[in-house]
């Protein structure tokens, strides 16, 4: 199966699309491309602002090296924990975190990438250099994967090829400076391109050529520094910009002696741009440094309202920062305006924030904004809807920053925030990170804090996702015991629900049903309507596992109804899928079709990877029962491949029912069954869903036609395989006997056969003729 799609709505792994044009660097592109053709690990190194990221994106976008299975971009600027890098790589290629303790994340990723032609771009690696060992191991475990790294420092691992990204070419010294002489100079081209974006119609002329040459020379050809200076063209002519650079940089390029000259120049350029800002914009720039992975306008405004007195509208200060290229408009799947800050600029802004007396208030306000965003999120077995999941995906780095701040200042709040993210972590595959977060906070709060019970349940839910039965059951035993001691019926029910699920999925399904039913009793008595609705899904699953189809139908139908009432889309979608399975078993194919037509697309839309193979299995069963054996076998292949890639495990009950559903289909198509399953393994997520929802009945000969034969040749082959003579074939198809003889000769030649017996055997194996003919 192709590499899985990212979680629905996610932008993880997509190659960024820069808004500005790419200028110059043709020589560097050619050199880097040649190096990438000859090595599997290429690291682009250079100081901040030297254009490493932009060069890597352009290198991938232009191609030159074949990456048949895609290019995946992993942004690491917002990450400081090397332990997160393996999971981020997995997510970038569309994988969930590894399930099962027998398979490490390295094995999980390398199994999927083993023979795939993929380019993995790891951007801003200097903050997570210890993760270089994982990169080296991943390359060692695969054969065709190539990795392109951007970093201020090399990884220093075996097989690495370093390419130092030089500054842009400067004007030739001692030459007559004119517009024509600078026309091919890369640094001048960049200045002109960015200046003309600020002032329409700006061009390099003989009159300003000398000043522009002086500017790019003063800035050492550093792309970021040139871009920052070019934005000043709106208020200053080139001559004035050069004068101010000469005055300010002469003072500012000092500082630490161990800082490279170009890095000091870049810092000085940022400082110069900063000093030209209004006081309000300076304070706002410092405040923006607390954000990670992007900044929504509404969140800047919220932080400003809580922690800053700008004296002007936030939007006015934001516009000033955008005008100076210190903030940049960013694309997002969300409709609200969003901005990005280059890491080099953010580092400078962090220093400015530390000098503000309100710096702790700003960090607290940032954490508070994201607490407000998360405080009403549902917890497992519920999860946010598609829009909520997408928003959490976009803001995940900001939630990480909030968790870090609360972890340092208020662990109890950190635990509360982590508890609210558990449903998101589960559906979108952040199992290990969620478990690590919760584990680190459990011992940091009081033993009698009720949120501690929620954390035990949440960590156990994530452990169950990964197949870690021992850890899950141990935490749930503690949770249930403490809830009973505190006479907290709601949390006791939550613990029982989680423990019942763990037993259903990873052992003792009968014991799991009893605990889930007890959870329903407690929730009903306590008036926990939302918890009751969610637990009904698991109660229906448990009844189905026990072959109690009547009870399963009642539980699941009630769950679908209550999920709509209490707005639990993920629970309702899972319940619909299982209801479809139960109705297939009961022979209610119309009812099964209705349930699956709603449930499976909803699951795919949510990106709920644990449930997707279950849905495809159900669609395969429905296809088998409604005269579509070819589709059934393809869907079975798609379900198996998706499960393997994502390391999920369909319940054994689903597997057994699928085998029973497919048995007649396998008998009908004969030896073609394996080929059809293999074809299904190659389907994309969207293709498999479309196939499953297409209720067109199949003609037997259409199950697996060979593309090598024409339509007429297939008709002839089918009749010959059925034992018809040339005369009978001619009569049935209204052809001459001679024409049939020619067709038969062509068919045998195309397929490499010498007789009609071989042709008949092939037609049966290809599924052109059912086995009973």
Secondary structure by P-SEA (a helix, b strand, c coil): ccccccccccccccccccccccccaaaaaaaaaaaaacccbbbbcccccccaaaaaaaaaaacccccccbbbbbbccccccccaaaaaaaaaacccccccccccaaaaaaaaacccbbbbbbccccccccaaaaaaaaaaacccbbbbbbccccccccbbbbbbbccccccccccccccccccccaaaaaaaaaaaaacccccccccaaaaaaaaaaaacccaaaaaaaaaacccccaaaaaaaaaaaccccccccccccaaaaaaaaaaaaaaaaccaaaaaaaaaaccccccccaaaaaaaaaccccccccaaaaaaaaaaaccbbbbbcccccbbbbbcaaaaaaaaaaaaaccaaaaaaaaaaaaaaaaccccccccccccaaaaaaaaaaaaaaaaaaaaaaaccaaaaaaaaaaaaaaaaaacaaaaaaaaaaaaccccccccaaaaaaaaaaaaaaaaacaaaaaaaaaaaaaaaaaaaccaaaaaaaaaaaaaaaacccaaaaaaaaaaaaaaaaaaacaaaaaaaaaaaaaaaaaaacaaaaaaaaaaaaaaaaaaaccaaaaaaaaaaaaaaaaaacaaaaaaaaaaccaaaaaaaccccaaaaaaaaaaaaaaacccaaaaaaaaaaaaaaaaaacccccaaaaaaaaaaaaaaaaaaccaaaaaaaaaaaccaaaaaaaaacccccccccccccccccaaaaaaaaaaaacccaaaaaaaacccaaaaaaaaaaaaaaaccccaaaaaaaaaaaccccccc
